[in-house]
Amino acid sequence: MKIAVIGASGFVGRHVLRVLARAEDVEVIAASRRAASDDWLPAGIRHVVLDIATPSPDDFSKLGQPDVVVHLAWHGLPNYQARHHFESELDVQYRFLRGLIDAGLPSLLCAGTCFEYGMQSGELHESLPTNPGNPYGFAKDALRRELEFLRDSSRFQLTWARLFYMHGEGQAPSSLYSQFIAAGARGDKVFRMSGGEQLRDYLHVSQVAEALATLACKPTDAGIVNVCAGHPTSVRALVEGWLATHPWPMTLALGHYPYPAYEPMAFWGSSAKLARLLENS
């Protein structure tokens, strides 16, 4: 089996590569815009330089005509509010993926986002209608719809992995986890954050990578799948858990930052469909 990972040098991509590198009977191809380096490319995995903004008719051949593409590339993150996501990135993404499908790609596993649900609270199921409230969520939701229309007229399998909140090594410097680690490394006595009462659905990025790799190795036309823990965790409890595992004499300055206006106070994903798919795999 041959699996290509697009966006392989990114936060999620490099963790997916590590999992797939251990899989039996799987040939892995890593694709990214920049040249490969030892800090993220496992030994023995072939690398291809590929810029999805300038697609080529032979991109599918460059990737070795894989059985599955795990598509994780998206430019412009973590600025979720930028109009760039729907003014230019959406078209770039669709043209690139359409080219792979027209060339014969059998199966696509594409990363979505929980922001597609918008300002809905409580437990979020895949069957809920989407109502994105920021440009990034809107563009991702539009891409999913475009691919579903394309699937109606083309023979390919589509799994839309709707990612919830993640944390772990390699995350963007602006993320809560990276800010916490940087503060501890500097020896800060106080870590400034919001009130921390928001309820979110958190998974360590290694768990997300395990789920994506398993879905890729057993390709199905699964449609939308929440990739999430399936239960709520407060931001405060999450950070307190990090603090408990690090020997830093740092206290939390709760309430220093306001709560973000682009997401509800309490939401988490239903993981029932993901659990069924992983069990069957």
N, C-alpha and C positions, 0 to 999 in steps of 0.2 A: 504494500500500500504506500502511496506517495502523498504527503501532506505538505502544502506550502503555507507559510505564515507570513502575511503581509503586515508591515509595521512591526517587524521582529525586534527592533532595537528599542521599542517603547517600554513603558512601565509594565504593561501586561504581557506584551510580546516576549520579552526576555524570560519571563517566568514560564510561559507556555513552552518555549523552546527547551528549557531545562527538563520539563516533564516529558515532552515528546522524545527527547534524546534517550530516555530510559525505556521507551516502548519497544517491544519486540516486533520484528517484521514490518517496521515503518521506516521509510526513507523521508527525511525532513529537509525541506528547502527553506532557508530564511531569506526574506526580501526586505530591504530598507532603502531609504534614499541615500544614506551615507555608507561609506566603506565599513566593513566589519572590523570589530576589535575583540580581543580576548576577554574583555570584562563582561561581555554579554553573549558572545557566540560560543556555544559548547563545541568541543573538539569533534571532528567528524561530520559536522553539518555543513552542507554546501550553502554558500551565500551568493545572492544575486542583487546587484544594485538596480533598483527599480523606482522610478518617480511616477506615482499615479497621476500627477498633474500633467504629464506629457506621455499619455498612453501610446503604445505601439501595437500594430497588428500582430506582432510576434511575441507579445508579453506572455501568453500562455505557453508558448514553446520555450521561452527563456526560463520559465519556472519548471520546465521538465514535464509539462502536460500532467499536472497532479490530479489525483482522484478527488481531493478535497482542498479547498482554500479556506484558511482561517483568516478572516479580514479584520484587522485591528487598527489600521491606519486612519488617522483623522487629524487634519492640520488645524491649529488655532486654539488648542486646549492649554490651560484650563479656563480660558475666558468664555464662559457659557453665554454671555450677553452680547457677543459681537455679531453684527449682521453678516459678517463674512461667512458664517456657517450656512446660511441659505442663499446669500447673494452669489457665492462662487464655489464653496466647498461641496455643496450638494450636487451640482452639475459635474464637478470633477470626479466625485465618487461614483456616480451612476455611469458616466461614460467609461470609466476604467472597468468596473464590474461587468457592464454590458459587453465590453470587448472580450473578457475572459469567457463569458457564457456563450457568446456567438462563436467563439473558437472551439467550444466543446467541453467546457468545465462541467463535470457531472454533479458536484455538490459544493454548496457555499455555506459556511458558518460565519455569520457576520455579527459584529458587536453592536448592540443597541444601548440604550440608557434608560434608567428609571425615570429620567426627566420627561420621557414621552407621556407619562401618566399625568403630568401637570400638578395642579394644586389639590389633588385628591388625597384624603386622609385615611388612615386605618390600613388594613391588610389589602394589598393590591394583587389581583389575579390577572392572568394573561387575557382573560375574556373581557376585561373592562375596556370601554372605549377610551381612546387616548385624547388628551387635551393639553398639549405641551404649553408651558408658560414662559419659556425662554428660547432664544434663537437656536441654540444647540439641540435642545429636545425637539423643536419643530423640524429642523433639518434631518435629524435621525429618523423621526417618524415618517417624514416624506420619502426618505430613501427606502425605508421598509415597504411603504405602499407601492413605490415604483417597482421594486423587485418582485413584489407579489403580482403585480400586473404582468411583468415580464415572464414570471413563472407560468402564468396561464397560457402563454403562447410558446414557451420554450421548455425543453425537457431538462430540468435541473432540480436538485433537492435544495431546499432553503431552510436553514435553522437560524432564527434571529435571537441571539443571546442577549437578553436585556439585563445589562450589568447594573447592580446597585452599588453601594458604597464599599470602597476597598481601602486597605492600608498596608504598608509594608515597604521593604527596601526598594529604592529607585523611584519612589513617587515624586511628583513635582515639588519643588522647593516651597511653593505657596500652600501646599496641602497641610492639614492639621497635623498629621503624623510627622512630616518632615520638619515642620516648625517646632514641634515638641522635641524631636531628637536634636535639632540644632541648638535649642535653648539649653538642653541638658549638657550638651558637649561644650557650650560656652561657659557653663557654670552659673547660669542665671538662677537667682534665688526664687523668682516668681515667673509663672507661665500665664500670660494673659489670654483669656478666651471668653466665649459667650457664657450665658448662664448655664448652658449645658443640659437643659431640660428637654431639648429636642429628642424625639425618638426616631432612630434610623435603623437601617438594616445593614450590618457590617460583616464583611468577610475579609480575612487576610488574603492578600493577593495570591499566595501559594495555593489556597483552596479554590480560588477562582480559576487559576491555571489548571489545576487537576480536573475540574469540571469541564472546562473547554477542551482539554486534550482528550478526555473520555468521549465527549460528544463528537469530536472530530474523527476519532478512531472507529466509531460505530455510526457512520453517517446515516441520517434519516431525514425525511421531509417533516421535521418536527414543528415548523412554524415558530411562533414566539415562545421563548422559554425564559422565565425569570432565573437569573443566576444570583442567588442570594442565600442568606442564612435561614430565612423563614420566620424570624422572630425579632421583636424590637429591642434595641439597646440604646440607652440614653448616651448622649455625647459625654456627659460628665462621667458616667460609669466607664466608658471606653478609655478616657484619658486617665482616670484613676487606676485602671488596670495597667496601663502602660507605666504609670508612675510606680506602681507596686513592684514591677519587674526590673526597675533601674535604681541603682544606689545613689540617686541624686537628691540632695536636700532642697527640693524645689516644692513650693506651694502653688496652688491654683488660684489665680485672681479671677474668680467667676463674675460674669456680668460686665467685663471690661468692653467687650464688643457686642453690638446689637445682633439680634437674630436675623438671618438673611430673609429678605422679603420674597425671594423667588421660589421658595419651597415651603410646604406646610410644616407644622410643628411635629406631627406624628404620622409617620407612614413606614411601612415595611412590606416586603414581598411575600407572596405565597410560594413556597418552595416545593409544593406537592408534585408538580409536573416534572421538575428537575430530578427529584428523588426517584420517580418512576423510571425516567429515562436512564439515570445512572445505574439503577438496580438492574434494568433489562440489559445494560451493557456489561 
